[in-house]
Amino acid sequence: MIFSRSEIMPGVALNCLTGDKFKTSLFTVSLLSQLTREDASSDAAVVSVLSRGSSSYPDMEKLSARMEELYGSGVNPAVRKTGEIHSVGFASYFPDAKYLPSGESVTGDVISLTCEMLLNPVTRGGLLLPDYVEQEKAVLLDRIRSRINDKRTYAVSRCIEEMCAFEDYGVSSIGDEKQAESIYYTKLTKHFRKLLSESPIEIFFVGSEDPDEIAYRLSESLFTLPRGNINTDIGTDVRMNSVEEAPRYTEEVLDVGQGKLSIGFRLGECMEERNVAAISLFNAIFGGTVTSKLFMNVREKLSLAYYASSFTDLAKGIMLVNSGIDSSNYEKARDEIFAQLEAVKRGEISDYEFSAARAGLSSSYRMVSDSPQSLEGFYFQRMLEGEDISPNDRIDDLMNVSKDDVVEVANSVVCDQIYFLKGMEGSDNE
């Protein structure tokens, strides 16, 4: 796939990954803003309301019929956070022209429909429909309230909330219940207009068609896009040090049989001039793969956890350990997780651990090219982080990482937060 990037309007960038590898093309439009507790729920609600219909197709029935005419294409709302940048918009999927009868293309029609849903929603008196807003508000509240049902992800999100309580990163991509309850159609309309006018917009196209043709289609479809004072002052606050000298501890007791232990770390000084390959390899060795120290020792050898793994958010400079344990094993599991980190800091990394972690990471980067969605996600994050790099470049970088590089990263890491979701004695719930 050939990557290209160009600015097609003030504050609007078009990113194309061109090639004929996929039968399905992908088109995404993302409005970027600073993630805040005050606006996260409104951001998420806006695109849900916009997905209910446009001026030409004012309800789901007419919208679905139009998508069926376009060979079963789909336009779905998309909400994500990268570090402390919030992204809301649409992701559109449709058959690539090469796989349609006589080379017919629906790309222009899908782009037109997606942009119409974004720019010209169904309104009454210039305001978003109250019924649509209230219905999507109820759905959003259900999503927020139901997060506790998946205790594994709930524990991780709670650890992040506690660790980053005074940072934008502590906010969920869909906000919180209090802010969602305050959504009202007049207020949401105003917020929608502000997003359109002030947000930088990133557009991605993954498919076989020429980037110049995509740019031309967009110039027609985005002709009425309002552009005001575009807010380019958005980004992520990367904090090197823990908030307090000793890790903070939060315990929550729920009716679950399996305890959830989540530990939050700051990656520290290695983020000043970050070596992404070295940080990624450190995480893979510590807890990011099935050959990692957490998996092989905490889970397999010592049977202190039902699962134990780690992952990093390089945009924010943090690492999270996620584990499921018997509540009675809390201290043993916690101490062993820290012991495995100390082992990496001392350089106790076998040749097998090092090569297996590198091979696993290389395989994951190769798999990025297996779908339009993973390619778009990779380049979208690289773009937000200001990197001009491909998956193959990442693999090349991994080959140049030494054990000393990994040890240096490990010694930069500092624990900031321990969160323990403690189960009630005798409970069978997960």
Backbone torsions as a table, in degrees:
resi	resn	phi	psi	omega
1	MET	NA	136.6	179.6
2	ILE	-99.8	125.8	-178.5
3	PHE	-97.9	136.0	174.8
4	SER	-142.3	153.6	-177.9
5	ARG	-142.5	138.1	179.2
6	SER	-153.2	154.0	174.8
7	GLU	-94.3	120.5	-175.1
8	ILE	-102.4	-17.2	175.6
9	MET	-153.1	166.3	177.0
10	PRO	-56.6	118.3	178.5
11	GLY	74.7	13.3	180.0
12	VAL	-124.0	116.7	-178.7
13	ALA	-111.2	138.1	175.7
14	LEU	-108.0	122.8	177.3
15	ASN	-114.1	123.0	-178.3
16	CYS	-118.6	133.8	170.3
17	LEU	-113.8	102.1	-168.7
18	THR	-103.1	130.1	177.5
19	GLY	174.5	168.8	-177.2
20	ASP	-110.5	32.0	-175.7
21	LYS	-76.7	-31.5	-169.5
22	PHE	-109.6	145.7	174.7
23	LYS	-78.9	-23.1	-179.8
24	THR	-112.8	130.5	176.2
25	SER	-92.6	158.8	-179.3
26	LEU	-131.2	134.8	177.6
27	PHE	-132.6	121.8	179.9
28	THR	-125.6	143.3	174.9
29	VAL	-123.6	122.7	-175.8
30	SER	-126.6	121.7	174.1
31	LEU	-93.4	125.5	-174.0
32	LEU	-102.8	139.8	175.7
33	SER	-152.6	168.6	176.6
34	GLN	-74.0	129.6	177.1
35	LEU	-68.8	123.3	178.1
36	THR	-138.2	153.6	178.2
37	ARG	-62.8	-33.6	-176.4
38	GLU	-70.8	-31.9	-170.6
39	ASP	-113.8	-9.8	-173.5
40	ALA	-58.3	-45.4	-179.0
41	SER	-66.8	-38.5	178.6
42	SER	-66.0	-41.2	176.1
43	ASP	-55.6	-48.8	-177.3
44	ALA	-66.3	-38.5	-178.5
45	ALA	-68.2	-35.6	-177.5
46	VAL	-56.0	-52.5	-174.7
47	VAL	-69.7	-28.9	175.4
48	SER	-65.7	-41.0	177.6
49	VAL	-67.2	-42.5	179.6
50	LEU	-61.9	-30.4	-178.1
51	SER	-73.9	-6.1	-179.6
52	ARG	-79.7	-17.1	179.2
53	GLY	161.2	165.8	178.7
54	SER	-127.2	178.4	-178.8
55	SER	-59.6	-35.7	-180.0
56	SER	-84.1	-27.3	-177.6
57	TYR	-131.8	80.5	-164.6
58	PRO	-77.9	-0.9	176.8
59	ASP	-145.3	171.7	-175.1
60	MET	-64.5	-33.2	179.9
61	GLU	-64.0	-47.7	-179.8
62	LYS	-69.9	-36.6	178.8
63	LEU	-65.4	-43.3	179.1
64	SER	-65.1	-38.7	178.7
65	ALA	-63.2	-40.1	178.9
66	ARG	-65.6	-40.1	178.9
67	MET	-66.1	-35.6	176.2
68	GLU	-64.3	-38.0	176.1
69	GLU	-61.1	-29.0	-179.8
70	LEU	-93.9	42.3	174.7
71	TYR	56.3	42.4	174.9
72	GLY	72.4	29.1	177.1
73	SER	-66.2	162.1	178.7
74	GLY	-135.6	142.1	174.7
75	VAL	-126.2	112.0	-173.8
76	ASN	-118.4	144.0	174.4
77	PRO	-65.9	146.0	-178.4
78	ALA	-135.0	126.2	178.6
79	VAL	-130.8	128.2	179.4
80	ARG	-153.8	157.6	174.1
81	LYS	-124.2	138.6	176.8
82	THR	-123.7	106.5	-169.6
83	GLY	62.3	-121.2	178.7
84	GLU	-112.9	24.3	173.9
85	ILE	-103.5	127.1	-179.2
86	HIS	-98.3	134.8	-179.1
87	SER	-126.2	125.1	176.2
88	VAL	-132.5	145.4	-179.6
89	GLY	168.9	-144.0	-176.7
90	PHE	-131.0	149.0	171.0
91	ALA	-122.0	121.7	-176.2
92	SER	-113.5	134.7	-178.9
93	TYR	-121.4	136.2	-177.7
94	PHE	-160.3	156.6	-178.6
95	PRO	-64.2	137.0	175.5
96	ASP	-67.0	146.1	-175.5
97	ALA	-55.5	-33.4	-176.9
98	LYS	-64.4	-17.6	-175.9
99	TYR	-111.1	15.3	175.7
100	LEU	-107.1	158.5	-178.1
101	PRO	-55.9	131.4	176.9
102	SER	56.8	26.4	179.2
103	GLY	68.8	18.8	179.2
104	GLU	-59.3	143.5	-179.2
105	SER	-118.4	134.8	174.3
106	VAL	-107.9	6.4	-175.5
107	THR	-56.8	-49.0	-179.1
108	GLY	-61.1	-40.6	180.0
109	ASP	-67.2	-39.0	179.3
110	VAL	-68.1	-41.6	176.7
111	ILE	-60.8	-44.6	179.9
112	SER	-61.2	-44.6	-179.6
113	LEU	-64.9	-44.7	-179.2
114	THR	-61.6	-44.7	-179.8
115	CYS	-68.0	-34.2	176.8
116	GLU	-65.4	-41.2	177.8
117	MET	-62.5	-33.8	179.7
118	LEU	-76.8	-43.2	-171.7
119	LEU	-94.4	-28.8	-173.2
120	ASN	-129.8	67.2	177.7
121	PRO	-69.5	162.7	175.8
122	VAL	-70.2	128.2	-176.0
123	THR	-134.2	168.0	171.6
124	ARG	-134.6	118.1	-177.3
125	GLY	64.3	29.9	179.2
126	GLY	79.7	3.8	-178.9
127	LEU	-113.9	148.0	174.7
128	LEU	-58.4	145.2	-175.2
129	LEU	-64.0	126.9	-179.9
130	PRO	-56.1	-40.2	-179.1
131	ASP	-62.9	-44.8	179.3
132	TYR	-62.3	-42.5	-178.3
133	VAL	-64.7	-45.3	-179.0
134	GLU	-65.9	-38.3	179.2
135	GLN	-66.5	-44.0	-179.8
136	GLU	-72.6	-29.9	173.7
137	LYS	-62.2	-42.5	178.9
138	ALA	-64.5	-40.4	177.9
139	VAL	-64.3	-42.2	179.4
140	LEU	-62.9	-43.1	178.4
141	LEU	-62.4	-38.5	176.8
142	ASP	-62.3	-41.2	179.1
143	ARG	-64.1	-42.7	-179.6
144	ILE	-64.7	-45.7	-177.7
145	ARG	-69.9	-28.2	-176.2
146	SER	-83.3	-4.8	-179.5
147	ARG	-59.9	-29.3	-178.7
148	ILE	-69.5	-16.2	-178.1
149	ASN	-69.5	-28.7	175.3
150	ASP	-100.2	93.8	-171.2
151	LYS	-64.7	-29.2	-178.6
152	ARG	-64.8	-50.7	179.1
153	THR	-75.7	-29.1	178.0
154	TYR	-61.6	-43.4	-179.3
155	ALA	-62.7	-41.0	178.7
156	VAL	-64.5	-45.2	-179.0
157	SER	-64.9	-36.5	178.1
158	ARG	-67.7	-37.7	176.6
159	CYS	-61.3	-43.6	178.6
160	ILE	-64.4	-43.2	179.3
161	GLU	-59.2	-42.2	-179.3
162	GLU	-72.2	-43.6	-178.2
163	MET	-66.1	-37.6	-175.8
164	CYS	-113.9	39.5	-175.7
165	ALA	-60.3	-28.2	-178.2
166	PHE	-111.8	23.8	178.1
167	GLU	-128.7	151.8	178.7
168	ASP	-57.9	-29.9	-175.8
169	TYR	-62.6	-22.6	179.6
170	GLY	-70.9	-8.5	-178.5
171	VAL	-87.3	135.0	175.5
172	SER	-67.2	155.5	179.1
173	SER	-64.5	-20.2	178.8
174	ILE	-110.6	10.5	174.1
175	GLY	79.5	-162.1	-178.6
176	ASP	-124.6	172.2	-173.0
177	GLU	-63.5	-41.7	-177.5
178	LYS	-60.4	-47.0	-178.7
179	GLN	-70.5	-36.7	179.3
180	ALA	-64.8	-37.2	179.8
181	GLU	-66.2	-22.5	-177.9
182	SER	-85.5	-2.3	-178.3
183	ILE	-67.3	132.4	178.8
184	TYR	-141.1	149.4	-168.0
185	TYR	-62.2	-36.5	178.5
186	THR	-68.6	-42.3	179.2
187	LYS	-65.4	-39.9	-179.0
188	LEU	-69.6	-34.8	176.5
189	THR	-61.9	-44.3	178.4
190	LYS	-61.9	-41.7	179.8
191	HIS	-65.4	-40.6	178.1
192	PHE	-59.9	-45.9	180.0
193	ARG	-62.8	-38.2	179.4
194	LYS	-66.7	-42.4	177.8
195	LEU	-58.5	-46.7	-178.6
196	LEU	-61.9	-39.7	-174.0
197	SER	-78.7	-37.5	-168.3
198	GLU	-107.5	-15.7	-173.4
199	SER	-80.0	133.9	163.5
200	PRO	-61.5	144.3	-176.7
201	ILE	-123.1	128.2	175.7
202	GLU	-111.2	124.7	180.0
203	ILE	-116.1	132.6	177.1
204	PHE	-121.1	139.0	171.2
205	PHE	-128.4	126.9	176.2
206	VAL	-119.4	112.2	-177.6
207	GLY	174.5	-169.4	-172.8
208	SER	-95.0	-10.4	-173.4
209	GLU	-79.6	154.6	-174.3
210	ASP	-65.3	133.7	179.7
211	PRO	-56.9	-34.2	179.3
212	ASP	-64.8	-35.4	178.2
213	GLU	-69.4	-39.1	177.8
214	ILE	-64.2	-42.5	179.4
215	ALA	-62.7	-39.3	178.9
216	TYR	-64.7	-44.4	178.9
217	ARG	-60.9	-40.5	-179.4
218	LEU	-68.7	-37.7	179.4
219	SER	-61.1	-33.9	176.4
220	GLU	-73.3	-43.3	-173.1
221	SER	-77.2	-26.1	-178.2
222	LEU	-103.0	17.5	-175.2
223	PHE	-57.6	-34.4	-176.0
224	THR	-95.5	8.0	-179.5
225	LEU	-62.3	120.8	178.3
226	PRO	-75.0	136.1	177.3
227	ARG	-127.1	117.0	178.6
228	GLY	-109.7	-135.0	175.7
229	ASN	-81.7	98.0	-174.2
230	ILE	-69.9	128.4	-177.0
231	ASN	-83.9	96.6	178.1
232	THR	-92.8	-3.2	-177.5
233	ASP	-88.7	61.0	177.1
234	ILE	-124.1	147.9	-178.5
235	GLY	174.7	-169.6	-175.1
236	THR	-119.5	133.2	176.2
237	ASP	-86.9	107.2	180.0
238	VAL	-92.9	114.4	-179.5
239	ARG	-99.8	127.2	-174.7
240	MET	-80.2	-33.2	-170.3
241	ASN	-111.0	158.2	174.6
242	SER	-69.9	158.5	-177.4
243	VAL	-67.3	-40.9	-179.8
244	GLU	-125.6	163.7	-177.2
245	GLU	-63.1	-41.6	177.3
246	ALA	-100.7	147.1	178.7
247	PRO	-58.6	137.1	175.4
248	ARG	-75.7	149.7	-176.1
249	TYR	-126.1	130.1	176.5
250	THR	-128.1	130.7	178.6
251	GLU	-123.0	136.9	178.1
252	GLU	-132.7	136.4	-178.6
253	VAL	-111.2	124.3	177.5
254	LEU	-134.7	168.3	-178.5
255	ASP	-79.5	73.7	177.9
256	VAL	-131.5	147.6	178.5
257	GLY	-83.8	-30.4	-176.9
258	GLN	-107.4	120.8	177.8
259	GLY	-70.9	154.6	178.5
260	LYS	-122.8	119.0	179.6
261	LEU	-110.7	116.8	177.3
262	SER	-121.2	134.7	-177.6
263	ILE	-126.9	128.1	-178.8
264	GLY	-104.6	133.8	-179.4
265	PHE	-123.2	146.2	165.9
266	ARG	-91.3	135.5	179.4
267	LEU	-71.3	-19.9	169.5
268	GLY	79.8	-149.6	-170.5
269	GLU	-63.6	-20.8	178.6
270	CYS	-64.2	-14.1	178.3
271	MET	-81.0	-11.5	-179.9
272	GLU	-64.6	-47.3	172.3
273	GLU	-130.4	75.0	-166.9
274	ARG	-68.1	137.6	171.4
275	ASN	-104.8	96.0	-172.9
276	VAL	-58.0	-41.2	-178.8
277	ALA	-63.4	-42.8	-179.6
278	ALA	-66.9	-41.8	178.7
279	ILE	-64.4	-42.7	179.8
280	SER	-63.9	-40.1	-179.4
281	LEU	-70.3	-38.4	174.5
282	PHE	-57.1	-48.7	-178.9
283	ASN	-62.2	-39.8	179.6
284	ALA	-63.4	-39.5	179.8
285	ILE	-71.0	-39.4	-176.6
286	PHE	-74.4	-51.5	-176.0
287	GLY	-158.0	8.4	-171.7
288	GLY	-91.4	-2.3	-177.6
289	THR	-140.1	172.7	179.1
290	VAL	-77.2	-4.8	173.6
291	THR	-105.2	9.4	-175.2
292	SER	-74.8	167.6	179.8
293	LYS	-66.6	-38.3	178.6
294	LEU	-64.6	-44.9	-178.3
295	PHE	-68.5	-48.1	-173.9
296	MET	-73.1	-29.9	-175.4
297	ASN	-104.9	-57.3	-177.4
298	VAL	-65.1	-41.0	-178.3
299	ARG	-89.1	-57.1	-170.7
300	GLU	-78.0	-57.6	-173.2
301	LYS	-70.3	-46.4	-174.0
302	LEU	-100.0	-10.7	178.5
303	SER	52.9	41.4	179.6
304	LEU	-93.3	-6.5	-177.8
305	ALA	-148.2	146.7	173.4
306	TYR	-75.6	-31.0	171.9
307	TYR	-153.0	150.8	178.6
308	ALA	-156.3	121.3	-177.5
309	SER	-153.1	170.9	176.6
310	SER	-136.9	155.7	173.7
311	PHE	-148.0	156.4	-179.5
312	THR	-117.4	151.7	165.9
313	ASP	-115.4	100.3	-175.3
314	LEU	-70.7	-22.0	177.0
315	ALA	-67.2	-35.7	-177.9
316	LYS	-98.6	-21.1	-179.5
317	GLY	80.0	40.4	178.3
318	ILE	-130.1	160.3	173.9
319	MET	-131.6	137.7	178.9
320	LEU	-118.6	131.5	170.2
321	VAL	-98.9	133.6	-176.1
322	ASN	-125.8	122.6	-178.2
323	SER	-146.9	151.5	174.6
324	GLY	-114.9	127.0	-171.8
325	ILE	-139.7	162.6	164.0
326	ASP	-70.4	132.7	-176.5
327	SER	-57.0	-29.9	179.6
328	SER	-69.0	-17.3	-179.4
329	ASN	-96.8	13.7	-174.0
330	TYR	-52.5	-54.9	-174.9
331	GLU	-63.9	-41.8	-179.9
332	LYS	-63.6	-45.4	-179.3
333	ALA	-65.4	-45.1	179.0
334	ARG	-58.9	-48.7	-177.4
335	ASP	-64.1	-35.4	-179.3
336	GLU	-73.1	-34.9	175.7
337	ILE	-60.6	-46.1	178.1
338	PHE	-66.6	-34.0	179.4
339	ALA	-65.2	-37.7	179.1
340	GLN	-68.9	-35.3	175.5
341	LEU	-65.6	-42.1	178.5
342	GLU	-63.0	-34.1	178.2
343	ALA	-63.0	-41.8	177.3
344	VAL	-65.6	-40.4	179.4
345	LYS	-61.5	-31.8	178.8
346	ARG	-83.1	-3.8	179.3
347	GLY	84.6	17.8	179.9
348	GLU	-82.9	73.9	-178.6
349	ILE	-124.7	116.1	-179.4
350	SER	-73.6	160.7	176.8
351	ASP	-59.7	-36.8	179.9
352	TYR	-65.7	-46.9	179.9
353	GLU	-58.1	-42.3	-177.6
354	PHE	-67.3	-49.4	-176.5
355	SER	-69.7	-36.9	-180.0
356	ALA	-67.4	-39.8	178.2
357	ALA	-64.6	-43.0	-180.0
358	ARG	-65.6	-40.1	179.0
359	ALA	-65.4	-40.3	178.9
360	GLY	-64.6	-42.3	177.6
361	LEU	-65.4	-43.0	179.3
362	SER	-59.8	-41.8	178.4
363	SER	-63.0	-40.7	-179.8
364	SER	-65.5	-36.4	177.5
365	TYR	-69.7	-35.8	176.1
366	ARG	-64.8	-34.4	-178.9
367	MET	-70.7	-16.0	177.4
368	VAL	-56.2	-34.7	-176.4
369	SER	-83.0	7.3	-176.5
370	ASP	-85.8	-12.2	-179.5
371	SER	-150.5	151.9	176.3
372	PRO	-61.1	-36.6	-177.4
373	GLN	-65.1	-44.8	-178.6
374	SER	-70.0	-34.6	175.9
375	LEU	-64.4	-46.6	179.5
376	GLU	-61.7	-42.2	-179.9
377	GLY	-63.3	-40.6	179.5
378	PHE	-63.5	-51.3	-176.4
379	TYR	-72.1	-30.8	177.1
380	PHE	-62.6	-46.7	179.6
381	GLN	-67.0	-41.1	178.4
382	ARG	-61.2	-39.1	-179.6
383	MET	-63.4	-44.9	-179.7
384	LEU	-65.0	-29.1	-179.9
385	GLU	-91.7	3.6	175.1
386	GLY	73.9	29.0	-178.9
387	GLU	-110.1	136.3	175.0
388	ASP	-108.3	88.0	-171.7
389	ILE	-151.7	148.0	-179.5
390	SER	-106.4	167.3	175.4
391	PRO	-57.5	-38.6	178.7
392	ASN	-66.1	-35.1	175.4
393	ASP	-62.3	-39.3	178.0
394	ARG	-61.2	-41.8	179.3
395	ILE	-63.5	-43.0	177.6
396	ASP	-60.5	-40.5	179.3
397	ASP	-62.6	-38.2	-179.9
398	LEU	-60.9	-35.3	-177.8
399	MET	-66.4	-18.7	-177.9
400	ASN	-99.0	3.1	179.5
401	VAL	-86.2	133.0	178.5
402	SER	-104.2	169.4	175.2
403	LYS	-61.9	-36.8	178.9
404	ASP	-61.4	-37.0	177.6
405	ASP	-62.9	-41.6	179.9
406	VAL	-65.6	-43.8	179.5
407	VAL	-62.5	-38.6	178.3
408	GLU	-61.9	-42.2	176.9
409	VAL	-63.1	-46.8	-178.0
410	ALA	-57.0	-39.9	-178.0
411	ASN	-76.0	-7.1	175.0
412	SER	-88.3	-20.7	-172.8
413	VAL	-75.5	137.7	179.3
414	VAL	-136.4	136.6	-179.6
415	CYS	-75.7	137.0	-179.0
416	ASP	-118.2	-35.7	-171.2
417	GLN	-146.4	135.0	170.6
418	ILE	-116.9	125.3	177.6
419	TYR	-120.5	127.7	-178.7
420	PHE	-125.0	114.2	173.5
421	LEU	-91.2	102.4	-172.1
422	LYS	-90.2	132.4	178.7
423	GLY	-83.3	153.5	176.2
424	MET	-79.9	140.8	-179.0
425	GLU	-62.5	131.2	178.3
426	GLY	86.2	-0.6	-179.9
427	SER	-80.0	142.9	177.8
428	ASP	-104.0	-4.2	-176.6
429	ASN	-75.7	148.7	177.2
430	GLU	-86.2	NA	NA
